[in-house]
Amino acid sequence: MDFKQLHYITAIAEAQNITKAAEKLFISRSALNYSLLNLEQEIGLPLFKRISNTMIPTAAGTVFLEHASKILQISKECRKNLEDMVDCARGTLSLGITPGYGQALFSVVFPEFYKAFPKYDLDLIEGNVKDLYGYLLSGRIDFAWSGFHRGEAGLEHTIFHKSEVLLAVPESKCRERTSGNYIQTEPADLSLYSSERFVLMNNSSLIRDIANICFEKAGFTPHILFECSKIDMTHAIAQEGIALTFVPRNLCLPDRGVVYFPVEPREHFGIAISFRKGTYLTTAEQHFIDLLHRHYRSVMMPGPLFD
């Protein structure tokens, strides 16, 4: 058993397919299958169930993959530490970002990072916040710039900004007494809007998680007009007076035909850098994070797109 086999088995588990894993590893399908069969013979147990073209880990495979992930992560951390000591100008930036606001900030920060570390390679992956958390925990990426709601076991979060999530109610549908301000101080009674239609972020979004918590507290299942992946779209529909939605406070706008209310329970959505507990940050990675700190307000606060 060697590190190459650990990488091979992990790739098979991620792809759930020998051919796709081989393509990702840039080796032939037969070579990868041969390596797997040899390892299974060495261990004396099958590591995968072969169902049609799908590879499903067996009980032994699950145990093997858990330990393989830890071994590979320890090896990666050791290599990063030593490389940083020898030559902090070289390495790989392994980063996850979300579409929308993650892309917006990355496009500003990376050129500046590249000027300081032109010999660094980039391993960039895009995904929703929940996917990125999974990639972090598996060691696929080293850190992620994304949204934040509540902490994830096994991860640490450096929070840049937090904003309370409010209910956006078109003025024509408002059933509360209002103060005249576009952002109200008193929480809305969400149950009053049980017969209204809502436009919501899709289930991969942290904003949707917060909305679901509020609906559960209010005791009803919402009538969902549609779901999407962009909060600027849901917000625009509320501004047209068509449906209600949920919006972080920092995105609330005056004179748009919408009244914004706090909702019980009060939940917050944030922006954060997330990484595995105990992760060693190289000089270059710390520089990249410092650049995010330096630029995020100018890029994000005028009107970020939350995913």
C-alpha beads as a LAMMPS data file, in Angstrom:
LAMMPS data file: protein, C-alpha beads

307 atoms
306 bonds

1 atom types
1 bond types

-500.0 500.0 xlo xhi
-500.0 500.0 ylo yhi
-500.0 500.0 zlo zhi

Masses

1 110.0

Atoms # bond

1 1 1 0.000 0.000 0.000
2 1 1 1.422 3.421 -0.945
3 1 1 0.319 7.049 -1.317
4 1 1 -0.471 6.542 -4.982
5 1 1 -2.987 3.827 -4.106
6 1 1 -4.542 6.078 -1.468
7 1 1 -5.028 8.806 -4.088
8 1 1 -6.446 6.266 -6.535
9 1 1 -9.013 4.843 -4.125
10 1 1 -10.070 8.312 -2.978
11 1 1 -10.552 9.383 -6.602
12 1 1 -12.726 6.324 -7.293
13 1 1 -14.880 7.107 -4.272
14 1 1 -15.322 10.736 -5.339
15 1 1 -16.158 9.903 -8.954
16 1 1 -18.107 6.702 -8.116
17 1 1 -16.870 5.435 -11.455
18 1 1 -13.613 3.833 -12.591
19 1 1 -13.547 5.529 -15.998
20 1 1 -14.243 9.017 -14.641
21 1 1 -11.685 8.562 -11.864
22 1 1 -9.071 7.389 -14.373
23 1 1 -9.702 10.457 -16.527
24 1 1 -9.257 12.709 -13.508
25 1 1 -6.009 10.917 -12.593
26 1 1 -4.741 10.935 -16.204
27 1 1 -4.177 7.181 -16.233
28 1 1 -5.834 4.385 -18.160
29 1 1 -8.978 2.690 -16.872
30 1 1 -7.233 -0.692 -16.921
31 1 1 -4.303 0.619 -14.836
32 1 1 -6.649 2.060 -12.214
33 1 1 -8.756 -1.108 -12.086
34 1 1 -5.585 -3.206 -11.770
35 1 1 -4.389 -1.066 -8.850
36 1 1 -7.748 -1.429 -7.096
37 1 1 -7.838 -5.203 -7.559
38 1 1 -4.281 -5.535 -6.219
39 1 1 -5.136 -3.460 -3.146
40 1 1 -8.313 -5.439 -2.478
41 1 1 -6.287 -8.659 -2.789
42 1 1 -3.672 -7.292 -0.384
43 1 1 -6.302 -6.290 2.176
44 1 1 -8.389 -9.397 1.662
45 1 1 -11.685 -7.515 1.427
46 1 1 -13.569 -5.748 -1.387
47 1 1 -13.482 -1.961 -1.030
48 1 1 -16.319 -1.217 -3.453
49 1 1 -19.594 -2.735 -4.555
50 1 1 -19.780 -2.640 -8.329
51 1 1 -23.390 -1.793 -9.220
52 1 1 -23.715 -1.226 -12.976
53 1 1 -21.210 1.584 -13.604
54 1 1 -21.325 2.921 -10.062
55 1 1 -18.711 2.181 -7.402
56 1 1 -20.175 2.189 -3.885
57 1 1 -17.808 1.784 -0.891
58 1 1 -18.319 -1.365 1.163
59 1 1 -18.087 -1.263 4.968
60 1 1 -14.370 -2.040 4.618
61 1 1 -14.080 0.605 1.910
62 1 1 -15.666 3.229 4.153
63 1 1 -13.143 2.485 6.910
64 1 1 -10.271 2.511 4.413
65 1 1 -11.370 5.821 2.891
66 1 1 -11.714 7.477 6.298
67 1 1 -8.135 6.596 7.206
68 1 1 -6.824 7.291 3.692
69 1 1 -8.262 10.802 3.864
70 1 1 -6.520 11.446 7.187
71 1 1 -3.200 10.081 5.923
72 1 1 -3.329 12.136 2.739
73 1 1 -4.269 15.254 4.676
74 1 1 -1.378 14.802 7.126
75 1 1 0.966 14.295 4.179
76 1 1 -0.362 17.408 2.469
77 1 1 -0.018 19.548 5.587
78 1 1 3.546 18.307 6.123
79 1 1 4.470 19.027 2.518
80 1 1 2.967 22.507 2.656
81 1 1 4.842 23.327 5.854
82 1 1 8.187 22.136 4.484
83 1 1 7.722 23.812 1.107
84 1 1 6.885 27.062 2.858
85 1 1 10.095 26.794 4.882
86 1 1 12.207 26.070 1.793
87 1 1 10.645 28.457 -0.708
88 1 1 7.501 30.385 0.206
89 1 1 7.319 31.719 -3.369
90 1 1 6.195 28.371 -4.813
91 1 1 3.194 26.169 -4.113
92 1 1 -0.466 25.717 -4.892
93 1 1 -3.350 27.860 -3.710
94 1 1 -6.221 25.406 -3.145
95 1 1 -9.354 27.513 -2.807
96 1 1 -13.121 27.191 -3.031
97 1 1 -15.448 30.074 -3.914
98 1 1 -19.152 30.463 -4.551
99 1 1 -20.550 31.735 -7.861
100 1 1 -21.689 35.353 -7.784
101 1 1 -20.108 37.275 -4.932
102 1 1 -17.250 34.783 -4.517
103 1 1 -16.318 35.282 -8.151
104 1 1 -16.663 39.059 -7.850
105 1 1 -14.117 39.346 -5.059
106 1 1 -11.777 36.696 -6.470
107 1 1 -11.494 38.555 -9.768
108 1 1 -10.220 41.605 -7.855
109 1 1 -7.958 39.846 -5.358
110 1 1 -6.261 37.176 -7.467
111 1 1 -4.439 39.515 -9.890
112 1 1 -2.883 41.292 -6.908
113 1 1 -1.970 37.948 -5.329
114 1 1 -0.423 36.793 -8.605
115 1 1 1.866 39.825 -8.708
116 1 1 3.247 38.848 -5.305
117 1 1 3.391 35.074 -5.973
118 1 1 3.709 34.557 -9.744
119 1 1 5.147 31.040 -9.315
120 1 1 2.105 29.799 -7.406
121 1 1 -0.348 27.439 -9.099
122 1 1 -4.077 27.709 -8.498
123 1 1 -6.482 24.887 -7.712
124 1 1 -9.832 26.678 -7.829
125 1 1 -13.197 25.018 -7.339
126 1 1 -16.632 26.646 -7.410
127 1 1 -19.718 25.422 -5.591
128 1 1 -22.442 26.319 -3.146
129 1 1 -21.511 26.732 0.515
130 1 1 -22.551 23.229 1.533
131 1 1 -20.492 21.663 -1.247
132 1 1 -17.471 23.745 -0.271
133 1 1 -17.754 22.618 3.351
134 1 1 -17.709 19.024 2.132
135 1 1 -14.634 19.690 -0.032
136 1 1 -12.884 21.228 2.959
137 1 1 -13.619 18.316 5.262
138 1 1 -12.463 15.799 2.645
139 1 1 -9.246 17.713 1.964
140 1 1 -10.196 18.539 -1.633
141 1 1 -9.516 22.225 -0.917
142 1 1 -7.601 23.993 1.863
143 1 1 -9.844 26.976 2.462
144 1 1 -13.026 28.548 1.138
145 1 1 -14.384 32.074 0.758
146 1 1 -18.136 31.787 1.103
147 1 1 -21.255 32.502 3.065
148 1 1 -21.620 31.593 6.742
149 1 1 -24.617 30.800 8.895
150 1 1 -23.589 28.442 11.673
151 1 1 -20.319 26.698 12.391
152 1 1 -19.593 23.316 10.834
153 1 1 -18.002 20.561 12.937
154 1 1 -14.350 20.129 12.026
155 1 1 -14.030 23.602 10.493
156 1 1 -12.867 26.990 11.698
157 1 1 -14.376 30.212 10.364
158 1 1 -12.938 33.718 10.212
159 1 1 -16.043 35.862 9.862
160 1 1 -15.670 39.085 7.881
161 1 1 -19.235 40.327 8.118
162 1 1 -22.604 39.273 9.528
163 1 1 -26.014 40.617 8.579
164 1 1 -29.428 39.794 10.008
165 1 1 -31.772 38.096 7.537
166 1 1 -35.050 40.005 7.152
167 1 1 -38.430 39.274 5.604
168 1 1 -38.999 41.401 2.485
169 1 1 -42.720 42.201 2.131
170 1 1 -44.136 44.147 -0.848
171 1 1 -45.986 47.194 0.461
172 1 1 -49.208 46.007 -1.189
173 1 1 -49.085 42.762 0.819
174 1 1 -48.023 44.199 4.180
175 1 1 -50.290 43.168 7.080
176 1 1 -48.290 44.769 9.900
177 1 1 -48.326 48.215 11.429
178 1 1 -45.242 50.005 10.128
179 1 1 -43.189 52.893 11.488
180 1 1 -42.703 54.610 8.147
181 1 1 -39.135 53.390 7.815
182 1 1 -38.305 50.882 5.126
183 1 1 -36.595 48.663 7.741
184 1 1 -38.804 47.926 10.735
185 1 1 -37.568 47.315 14.267
186 1 1 -40.396 45.048 15.425
187 1 1 -40.428 41.434 14.171
188 1 1 -43.124 40.435 11.704
189 1 1 -45.685 37.787 12.552
190 1 1 -44.737 35.446 9.715
191 1 1 -47.899 33.374 10.231
192 1 1 -49.929 36.333 8.900
193 1 1 -48.413 35.597 5.478
194 1 1 -49.152 31.875 5.357
195 1 1 -51.480 32.359 2.370
196 1 1 -48.990 34.489 0.411
197 1 1 -46.549 33.260 -2.216
198 1 1 -42.790 33.276 -1.628
199 1 1 -39.788 33.269 -3.936
200 1 1 -36.894 31.537 -2.226
201 1 1 -33.297 30.591 -2.716
202 1 1 -32.851 26.918 -3.575
203 1 1 -32.126 24.246 -0.980
204 1 1 -28.349 24.460 -1.437
205 1 1 -28.373 28.009 -0.018
206 1 1 -27.764 29.070 3.578
207 1 1 -30.365 31.815 3.138
208 1 1 -32.884 29.060 2.371
209 1 1 -31.845 27.229 5.532
210 1 1 -32.632 30.373 7.500
211 1 1 -35.983 30.788 5.734
212 1 1 -36.890 27.186 6.554
213 1 1 -36.091 27.785 10.237
214 1 1 -38.439 30.779 10.205
215 1 1 -41.247 28.847 8.491
216 1 1 -40.915 26.032 11.013
217 1 1 -41.111 28.541 13.871
218 1 1 -44.204 30.124 12.270
219 1 1 -45.830 26.715 11.869
220 1 1 -46.643 26.567 8.155
221 1 1 -45.297 25.316 4.847
222 1 1 -44.924 28.205 2.382
223 1 1 -46.499 28.421 -1.049
224 1 1 -43.344 28.698 -3.150
225 1 1 -43.787 30.520 -6.452
226 1 1 -40.303 29.475 -7.577
227 1 1 -36.775 28.857 -6.324
228 1 1 -33.490 30.110 -7.754
229 1 1 -29.789 30.453 -6.976
230 1 1 -29.490 34.256 -7.015
231 1 1 -30.792 36.486 -4.263
232 1 1 -30.897 39.527 -6.545
233 1 1 -33.584 37.689 -8.540
234 1 1 -35.736 36.863 -5.507
235 1 1 -35.304 40.433 -4.283
236 1 1 -36.376 41.854 -7.656
237 1 1 -39.588 39.796 -7.590
238 1 1 -40.418 41.180 -4.135
239 1 1 -39.768 44.720 -5.410
240 1 1 -42.279 44.086 -8.210
241 1 1 -44.917 43.299 -5.570
242 1 1 -45.337 39.685 -6.679
243 1 1 -44.134 37.653 -3.689
244 1 1 -42.301 37.741 -0.365
245 1 1 -38.692 36.693 0.170
246 1 1 -35.806 36.816 2.667
247 1 1 -32.891 39.230 2.322
248 1 1 -29.771 40.016 4.405
249 1 1 -30.092 43.433 6.017
250 1 1 -27.123 44.891 4.126
251 1 1 -28.966 44.312 0.825
252 1 1 -32.153 46.113 1.867
253 1 1 -32.941 49.151 -0.263
254 1 1 -35.221 52.173 0.333
255 1 1 -37.905 53.375 -2.062
256 1 1 -38.312 50.016 -3.794
257 1 1 -41.871 49.269 -2.715
258 1 1 -40.725 46.793 -0.062
259 1 1 -40.879 46.828 3.734
260 1 1 -38.289 44.746 5.600
261 1 1 -39.044 43.062 8.926
262 1 1 -36.982 41.109 11.422
263 1 1 -38.325 37.581 11.863
264 1 1 -38.280 35.237 14.831
265 1 1 -35.977 33.490 15.390
266 1 1 -33.431 36.134 14.476
267 1 1 -30.806 34.553 12.265
268 1 1 -27.712 36.017 10.628
269 1 1 -25.944 35.353 7.356
270 1 1 -22.250 36.137 7.119
271 1 1 -19.201 36.142 4.897
272 1 1 -16.245 34.093 6.060
273 1 1 -13.041 32.281 5.275
274 1 1 -13.454 28.652 6.333
275 1 1 -10.782 25.981 6.743
276 1 1 -10.217 22.692 8.538
277 1 1 -9.275 22.913 12.189
278 1 1 -5.517 22.754 12.563
279 1 1 -4.828 23.720 8.945
280 1 1 -1.361 25.158 8.353
281 1 1 -1.601 28.375 6.349
282 1 1 1.413 29.105 4.170
283 1 1 2.842 32.590 3.725
284 1 1 1.064 32.844 0.365
285 1 1 -2.291 31.638 1.739
286 1 1 -2.123 34.136 4.589
287 1 1 -1.300 36.872 2.074
288 1 1 -4.337 35.901 -0.009
289 1 1 -6.576 36.044 3.068
290 1 1 -5.121 39.450 3.970
291 1 1 -6.026 40.655 0.471
292 1 1 -9.588 39.423 0.962
293 1 1 -9.754 41.427 4.192
294 1 1 -8.396 44.496 2.405
295 1 1 -10.778 44.422 -0.558
296 1 1 -14.005 42.757 0.532
297 1 1 -15.752 45.884 1.796
298 1 1 -15.160 47.893 -1.361
299 1 1 -16.193 44.997 -3.581
300 1 1 -18.937 43.315 -1.566
301 1 1 -20.783 45.892 0.509
302 1 1 -22.259 48.022 -2.328
303 1 1 -24.444 45.100 -3.377
304 1 1 -23.078 41.551 -3.178
305 1 1 -24.782 38.578 -4.763
306 1 1 -25.363 36.013 -2.054
307 1 1 -25.459 32.309 -3.066

Bonds

1 1 1 2
2 1 2 3
3 1 3 4
4 1 4 5
5 1 5 6
6 1 6 7
7 1 7 8
8 1 8 9
9 1 9 10
10 1 10 11
11 1 11 12
12 1 12 13
13 1 13 14
14 1 14 15
15 1 15 16
16 1 16 17
17 1 17 18
18 1 18 19
19 1 19 20
20 1 20 21
21 1 21 22
22 1 22 23
23 1 23 24
24 1 24 25
25 1 25 26
26 1 26 27
27 1 27 28
28 1 28 29
29 1 29 30
30 1 30 31
31 1 31 32
32 1 32 33
33 1 33 34
34 1 34 35
35 1 35 36
36 1 36 37
37 1 37 38
38 1 38 39
39 1 39 40
40 1 40 41
41 1 41 42
42 1 42 43
43 1 43 44
44 1 44 45
45 1 45 46
46 1 46 47
47 1 47 48
48 1 48 49
49 1 49 50
50 1 50 51
51 1 51 52
52 1 52 53
53 1 53 54
54 1 54 55
55 1 55 56
56 1 56 57
57 1 57 58
58 1 58 59
59 1 59 60
60 1 60 61
61 1 61 62
62 1 62 63
63 1 63 64
64 1 64 65
65 1 65 66
66 1 66 67
67 1 67 68
68 1 68 69
69 1 69 70
70 1 70 71
71 1 71 72
72 1 72 73
73 1 73 74
74 1 74 75
75 1 75 76
76 1 76 77
77 1 77 78
78 1 78 79
79 1 79 80
80 1 80 81
81 1 81 82
82 1 82 83
83 1 83 84
84 1 84 85
85 1 85 86
86 1 86 87
87 1 87 88
88 1 88 89
89 1 89 90
90 1 90 91
91 1 91 92
92 1 92 93
93 1 93 94
94 1 94 95
95 1 95 96
96 1 96 97
97 1 97 98
98 1 98 99
99 1 99 100
100 1 100 101
101 1 101 102
102 1 102 103
103 1 103 104
104 1 104 105
105 1 105 106
106 1 106 107
107 1 107 108
108 1 108 109
109 1 109 110
110 1 110 111
111 1 111 112
112 1 112 113
113 1 113 114
114 1 114 115
115 1 115 116
116 1 116 117
117 1 117 118
118 1 118 119
119 1 119 120
120 1 120 121
121 1 121 122
122 1 122 123
123 1 123 124
124 1 124 125
125 1 125 126
126 1 126 127
127 1 127 128
128 1 128 129
129 1 129 130
130 1 130 131
131 1 131 132
132 1 132 133
133 1 133 134
134 1 134 135
135 1 135 136
136 1 136 137
137 1 137 138
138 1 138 139
139 1 139 140
140 1 140 141
141 1 141 142
142 1 142 143
143 1 143 144
144 1 144 145
145 1 145 146
146 1 146 147
147 1 147 148
148 1 148 149
149 1 149 150
150 1 150 151
151 1 151 152
152 1 152 153
153 1 153 154
154 1 154 155
155 1 155 156
156 1 156 157
157 1 157 158
158 1 158 159
159 1 159 160
160 1 160 161
161 1 161 162
162 1 162 163
163 1 163 164
164 1 164 165
165 1 165 166
166 1 166 167
167 1 167 168
168 1 168 169
169 1 169 170
170 1 170 171
171 1 171 172
172 1 172 173
173 1 173 174
174 1 174 175
175 1 175 176
176 1 176 177
177 1 177 178
178 1 178 179
179 1 179 180
180 1 180 181
181 1 181 182
182 1 182 183
183 1 183 184
184 1 184 185
185 1 185 186
186 1 186 187
187 1 187 188
188 1 188 189
189 1 189 190
190 1 190 191
191 1 191 192
192 1 192 193
193 1 193 194
194 1 194 195
195 1 195 196
196 1 196 197
197 1 197 198
198 1 198 199
199 1 199 200
200 1 200 201
201 1 201 202
202 1 202 203
203 1 203 204
204 1 204 205
205 1 205 206
206 1 206 207
207 1 207 208
208 1 208 209
209 1 209 210
210 1 210 211
211 1 211 212
212 1 212 213
213 1 213 214
214 1 214 215
215 1 215 216
216 1 216 217
217 1 217 218
218 1 218 219
219 1 219 220
220 1 220 221
221 1 221 222
222 1 222 223
223 1 223 224
224 1 224 225
225 1 225 226
226 1 226 227
227 1 227 228
228 1 228 229
229 1 229 230
230 1 230 231
231 1 231 232
232 1 232 233
233 1 233 234
234 1 234 235
235 1 235 236
236 1 236 237
237 1 237 238
238 1 238 239
239 1 239 240
240 1 240 241
241 1 241 242
242 1 242 243
243 1 243 244
244 1 244 245
245 1 245 246
246 1 246 247
247 1 247 248
248 1 248 249
249 1 249 250
250 1 250 251
251 1 251 252
252 1 252 253
253 1 253 254
254 1 254 255
255 1 255 256
256 1 256 257
257 1 257 258
258 1 258 259
259 1 259 260
260 1 260 261
261 1 261 262
262 1 262 263
263 1 263 264
264 1 264 265
265 1 265 266
266 1 266 267
267 1 267 268
268 1 268 269
269 1 269 270
270 1 270 271
271 1 271 272
272 1 272 273
273 1 273 274
274 1 274 275
275 1 275 276
276 1 276 277
277 1 277 278
278 1 278 279
279 1 279 280
280 1 280 281
281 1 281 282
282 1 282 283
283 1 283 284
284 1 284 285
285 1 285 286
286 1 286 287
287 1 287 288
288 1 288 289
289 1 289 290
290 1 290 291
291 1 291 292
292 1 292 293
293 1 293 294
294 1 294 295
295 1 295 296
296 1 296 297
297 1 297 298
298 1 298 299
299 1 299 300
300 1 300 301
301 1 301 302
302 1 302 303
303 1 303 304
304 1 304 305
305 1 305 306
306 1 306 307
